[in-house]
């Protein structure tokens, strides 16, 4: 029996498919099914399951998307220690994460948001998660300025209030937003600003007055309970200057870290996470070719794992791996 690509495509898109033999064929392809998902699939009348219900395993090496599950995140121990030190006491302090495109800025923001409240059972053995004394008291708001819904003032303010579970005024303008937050923010709250350069370049409503109001909230009106961590390809001040902004908001980032390559120890830990162990010579080749840059390592590890899963012998995977990382030559400059 052969499972067609169109069937899989329709299934993952949530469209109706012919479920006859679907489970049996998928299991032959190596997919694992939990009991609930199997029961739902064998009954076409029941709601269609989502991907989290169906696939128990996550990808071993992630190359196209930011890493959102803490178990899959490796390295950056030095940066994490400093960032959490800035956030574990009041007043919360502000930080900027600087790095080249695809250097892992978004993944690091997601890790900050998720690691302290992820259960130990969902983490790797000995993976540190006790970064904060009372993590359940913290609120984390992830703002992706590539999301068009957040590229206007009202949409962004409404999103922040909804994330804080605060009443949204009507109209949701800047003055009313300031009133609501200043009166009701009593817990440590960290707003993570991803791709802030997009916000500065494309969103005229996010002008200097807007950023000055956010600065006022953080420094004067929330008793130190509000902090910001932003991610950008250059420093906040340089970014503001290059986009015609002069708000003092961009002066409050007292700590800046620039993401570089992983340490060799961190890189070896990532490689060792493969479900099929790599031969020693492959480990050394991956370290050498990637120069310990996370994305390059993920790509090369992915190619090696695929070749092992397919039972391939020899070093043909080298050629494919080098071809794939050629697209990201800027890391080695």
C-alpha positions as CSV (number, residue, x, y, z in Angstrom):
1,X,0.0,0.0,0.0
2,X,1.2,3.5,-0.8
3,X,0.3,6.7,1.1
4,X,0.0,9.5,-1.4
5,X,1.5,12.9,-0.8
6,X,-1.8,14.6,-1.4
7,X,-3.4,12.5,1.4
8,X,-0.7,13.6,3.9
9,X,-1.0,17.2,2.7
10,X,-4.7,17.3,3.1
11,X,-4.5,15.7,6.5
12,X,-1.9,18.1,7.9
13,X,-4.0,21.0,6.5
14,X,-7.0,19.8,8.4
15,X,-8.9,18.9,5.3
16,X,-11.1,15.7,4.9
17,X,-9.2,12.6,3.8
18,X,-10.0,9.0,3.2
19,X,-8.9,7.4,6.5
20,X,-9.0,3.8,5.3
21,X,-5.7,2.1,6.1
22,X,-4.3,5.5,7.1
23,X,-3.1,4.4,10.6
24,X,-1.6,1.2,9.3
25,X,0.3,2.9,6.5
26,X,1.5,5.7,8.7
27,X,2.9,3.3,11.3
28,X,4.8,1.6,8.5
29,X,6.3,4.9,7.7
30,X,7.5,5.2,11.3
31,X,4.9,7.6,12.8
32,X,3.8,6.8,16.4
33,X,0.1,7.1,17.3
34,X,-1.3,7.6,20.8
35,X,-4.5,5.8,21.8
36,X,-6.7,8.9,21.7
37,X,-5.6,9.9,18.2
38,X,-6.1,6.3,16.9
39,X,-9.7,6.2,18.3
40,X,-10.5,9.5,16.7
41,X,-9.1,8.6,13.3
42,X,-10.9,5.3,13.1
43,X,-14.1,7.2,13.6
44,X,-14.5,9.6,10.7
45,X,-17.4,11.3,12.5
46,X,-15.2,12.4,15.4
47,X,-13.3,15.7,15.3
48,X,-10.1,15.6,13.4
49,X,-7.0,15.5,15.7
50,X,-4.4,18.1,15.6
51,X,-0.7,17.5,15.1
52,X,0.1,17.5,18.9
53,X,-2.4,14.6,19.4
54,X,-1.0,12.6,16.6
55,X,2.8,12.8,16.7
56,X,4.4,12.0,20.0
57,X,7.9,12.8,18.9
58,X,9.3,16.2,18.0
59,X,12.0,16.7,15.3
60,X,15.4,16.0,16.6
61,X,17.0,18.9,14.6
62,X,15.1,22.0,13.8
63,X,16.3,24.2,10.9
64,X,13.4,26.1,9.5
65,X,11.5,27.4,12.5
66,X,12.4,29.0,15.8
67,X,12.8,26.5,18.6
68,X,9.8,26.8,20.9
69,X,10.0,23.7,23.1
70,X,12.7,24.1,25.8
71,X,13.8,20.5,25.5
72,X,15.1,21.2,21.9
73,X,17.1,24.3,22.9
74,X,20.8,23.9,23.6
75,X,23.5,26.3,24.7
76,X,23.5,30.0,25.5
77,X,24.2,29.3,29.1
78,X,26.2,32.5,29.6
79,X,23.5,34.7,28.1
80,X,20.7,32.9,30.0
81,X,22.5,33.4,33.3
82,X,23.0,37.1,32.8
83,X,19.4,37.7,31.4
84,X,17.7,35.9,34.3
85,X,19.9,37.7,36.8
86,X,18.5,40.9,35.4
87,X,14.9,39.6,35.8
88,X,14.9,37.8,39.1
89,X,14.8,40.9,41.3
90,X,13.0,44.2,41.3
91,X,13.2,46.5,39.5
92,X,13.3,44.3,36.4
93,X,16.1,45.5,34.1
94,X,16.0,45.7,30.3
95,X,18.2,43.8,27.8
96,X,18.9,43.6,24.1
97,X,19.8,40.5,22.2
98,X,21.8,41.3,19.1
99,X,22.6,38.9,16.4
100,X,22.9,38.0,12.7
101,X,19.9,36.8,10.8
102,X,19.1,33.2,11.8
103,X,21.5,33.3,14.8
104,X,18.8,32.1,17.2
105,X,17.4,35.4,18.6
106,X,13.8,34.3,18.4
107,X,14.6,30.9,19.9
108,X,16.3,32.5,22.8
109,X,13.3,34.8,23.5
110,X,11.0,31.8,23.4
111,X,13.3,29.9,25.8
112,X,13.2,32.8,28.3
113,X,9.4,32.7,28.1
114,X,9.0,29.0,28.5
115,X,11.8,27.3,30.4
116,X,11.0,28.3,34.0
117,X,7.4,27.0,33.9
118,X,8.0,23.8,31.8
119,X,7.7,20.6,33.9
120,X,10.9,18.7,34.6
121,X,9.3,15.6,32.9
122,X,9.3,17.6,29.6
123,X,13.0,18.6,29.8
124,X,16.3,16.8,29.2
125,X,17.9,15.2,32.2
126,X,19.8,17.9,34.3
127,X,18.5,20.7,32.1
128,X,18.4,23.8,34.3
129,X,15.0,25.4,34.8
130,X,15.2,27.0,38.2
131,X,16.3,30.4,37.0
132,X,13.7,32.4,38.9
133,X,12.7,32.1,42.6
134,X,9.0,32.3,41.9
135,X,8.5,31.7,38.2
136,X,4.7,31.2,38.5
137,X,4.4,34.9,39.5
138,X,5.9,36.1,36.2
139,X,4.0,37.1,33.1
140,X,5.6,36.9,29.7
141,X,4.3,38.6,26.5
142,X,5.9,37.7,23.2
143,X,5.5,40.4,20.6
144,X,6.4,39.5,17.0
145,X,6.4,42.7,14.9
146,X,6.2,40.6,11.7
147,X,2.6,39.9,12.7
148,X,0.6,42.4,10.8
149,X,-2.0,42.5,13.6
150,X,0.6,44.1,15.9
151,X,1.8,46.7,13.4
152,X,-0.6,49.3,14.4
153,X,-1.0,51.0,17.8
154,X,-4.4,49.8,18.8
155,X,-3.7,46.2,17.8
156,X,-0.5,46.1,19.8
157,X,-2.0,47.7,22.9
158,X,-5.0,45.5,22.8
159,X,-2.8,42.4,22.5
160,X,-0.7,43.4,25.5
161,X,-3.8,44.0,27.6
162,X,-5.4,40.7,26.6
163,X,-2.2,38.9,27.4
164,X,-2.2,40.5,30.8
165,X,-5.9,39.5,31.2
166,X,-6.7,43.2,31.9
167,X,-9.8,45.0,30.7
168,X,-9.5,46.4,27.2
169,X,-10.9,50.0,27.1
170,X,-12.9,51.3,24.2
171,X,-11.4,53.0,22.4
172,X,-8.0,51.3,23.2
173,X,-5.9,54.4,22.8
174,X,-2.5,55.1,24.4
175,X,-3.8,57.2,27.3
176,X,-6.4,54.6,28.3
177,X,-3.8,51.8,27.9
178,X,-1.4,53.7,30.2
179,X,-4.2,54.1,32.8
180,X,-5.1,50.4,32.8
181,X,-1.5,49.1,33.0
182,X,-0.3,51.6,35.6
183,X,-3.2,50.8,37.9
184,X,-3.2,47.1,37.6
185,X,0.3,45.8,36.9
186,X,1.4,44.3,40.2
187,X,3.3,41.2,39.0
188,X,6.7,40.9,37.3
189,X,6.0,41.2,33.6
190,X,8.5,40.9,30.8
191,X,7.6,42.0,27.3
192,X,9.7,40.3,24.6
193,X,10.0,42.4,21.5
194,X,11.0,40.3,18.5
195,X,12.0,41.8,15.1
196,X,11.6,45.3,16.6
197,X,13.4,46.6,13.5
198,X,10.3,45.7,11.5
199,X,8.1,47.7,13.9
200,X,10.3,50.8,13.7
201,X,10.6,50.6,9.9
202,X,7.0,49.8,8.9
203,X,4.7,51.1,11.7
204,X,4.3,54.9,11.6
205,X,1.8,54.7,14.5
206,X,4.6,53.4,16.7
207,X,6.2,56.8,16.9
208,X,8.5,58.4,19.5
209,X,5.5,59.3,21.7
210,X,4.5,55.6,21.8
211,X,7.9,54.4,22.8
212,X,8.3,57.2,25.4
213,X,5.1,56.1,27.0
214,X,6.4,52.5,27.3
215,X,9.6,53.8,28.8
216,X,7.5,55.8,31.4
217,X,5.6,52.6,32.3
218,X,8.8,50.6,32.9
219,X,10.7,53.3,34.8
220,X,8.1,55.2,36.8
221,X,4.7,53.8,36.9
222,X,4.8,50.0,37.6
223,X,7.1,49.8,40.7
224,X,9.8,48.0,38.8
225,X,7.5,45.2,37.7
226,X,7.8,45.8,33.9
227,X,10.9,44.9,31.9
228,X,11.7,44.6,28.2
229,X,13.9,42.2,26.3
230,X,14.3,43.0,22.6
231,X,15.9,41.1,19.7
232,X,17.4,43.0,16.7
233,X,20.3,42.8,14.2
234,X,21.9,45.9,15.7
235,X,21.9,47.8,19.0
236,X,18.7,49.6,20.0
237,X,20.2,53.1,19.7
238,X,21.7,52.4,16.3
239,X,18.4,50.8,15.1
240,X,16.4,53.8,16.4
241,X,18.8,56.3,14.7
242,X,18.7,54.5,11.4
243,X,14.9,54.5,11.3
244,X,14.5,58.2,12.3
245,X,13.5,57.6,16.0
246,X,14.9,59.6,18.9
247,X,12.9,58.3,21.8
248,X,14.8,57.7,25.1
249,X,13.1,54.3,25.3
250,X,16.1,52.9,23.4
251,X,18.4,54.2,26.1
252,X,17.0,51.9,28.8
253,X,18.7,48.7,27.6
254,X,21.6,48.5,30.1
255,X,22.6,45.1,29.0
256,X,23.4,44.0,25.4
257,X,24.5,40.6,24.3
258,X,25.6,39.6,20.8
259,X,24.9,36.0,19.9
260,X,27.9,34.2,18.4
261,X,28.8,30.6,18.0
262,X,28.1,28.0,20.7
263,X,30.9,26.8,22.9
264,X,32.3,23.4,21.9
265,X,30.8,21.8,25.0
266,X,27.4,23.1,24.1
267,X,27.8,22.0,20.5
268,X,28.7,18.5,21.5
269,X,25.7,18.3,23.7
270,X,23.5,19.3,20.7
271,X,25.1,16.6,18.5
272,X,24.7,14.0,21.3
273,X,21.0,14.5,21.3
274,X,20.6,12.6,18.1
275,X,18.3,9.5,18.6
276,X,21.0,7.6,16.6
277,X,24.5,8.2,17.9
278,X,26.9,9.7,15.4
279,X,30.4,8.1,14.8
280,X,33.2,10.1,16.4
281,X,34.6,11.2,13.0
282,X,31.2,12.6,12.0
283,X,31.0,14.6,15.2
284,X,34.4,16.2,14.5
285,X,33.4,16.9,10.9
286,X,30.2,18.6,12.0
287,X,32.0,20.7,14.6
288,X,34.7,21.7,12.0
289,X,32.3,22.6,9.2
290,X,29.7,24.4,11.3
291,X,32.3,26.3,13.5
292,X,29.7,25.7,16.2
293,X,27.1,28.0,14.8
294,X,23.7,26.6,15.9
295,X,21.8,26.7,12.6
296,X,24.7,25.2,10.7
297,X,25.0,22.4,13.3
298,X,21.3,21.7,13.1
299,X,21.4,21.4,9.3
300,X,24.5,19.1,9.3
301,X,23.1,17.0,12.1
302,X,19.8,16.7,10.3
303,X,21.5,15.5,7.1
304,X,23.6,12.9,9.0
305,X,20.5,11.6,10.9
306,X,18.5,11.3,7.7
307,X,21.4,9.3,6.1
308,X,21.6,6.9,9.1
309,X,17.8,6.4,9.2
310,X,17.9,5.5,5.5
311,X,20.8,3.0,6.1
312,X,23.2,4.9,3.8
313,X,26.9,4.2,4.0
314,X,29.8,6.4,3.1
315,X,30.1,10.1,3.2
316,X,27.6,11.1,0.5
317,X,25.7,13.1,3.2
318,X,28.7,15.5,3.4
319,X,27.9,16.9,-0.1
320,X,24.2,17.5,0.7
321,X,25.1,19.1,4.1
322,X,27.7,21.5,2.6
323,X,25.2,22.4,-0.1
324,X,22.6,23.3,2.5
325,X,24.8,25.4,4.7
326,X,26.2,27.3,1.7
327,X,23.0,29.4,1.9
328,X,24.2,30.7,5.3
329,X,27.8,31.6,4.5
330,X,27.4,34.9,6.3
331,X,27.9,33.1,9.6
332,X,31.6,32.4,8.8
333,X,32.5,36.0,7.8
